[in-house]
Amino acid sequence: MQFARTEGIVPAPESTHAVRCAIDEALRCKEEGKSETILFNLSGHGHFDMQAYINYFEGKLVDQDYDEADLATALAGLPAVAA
């Protein structure tokens, strides 16, 4: 909300973590009296996610429980990747 109000941009939900970290870093620099360049990636906008944002702010989001057996079955079907 702080970023959207300040910058006039509604970020995509995936980008909000980077925005939060950038804000936290800026506040840290302010507290320490440091001047640093802070970069973050804002990939996309939240215009397609507006209903999800509305539901979140109205307290209407519901946590989903995942069946562990179904999850294990789905993961077992993924190809093995060498580390």
Secondary structure, DSSP 4 states (H G I P E B T S, - for coil): -HHHHHHS--B-GGGHHHHHHHHHHHHHHHHHT----------SBSGGGHHHHHHHHTT---PPP--HHHHHHHHHTSPP---
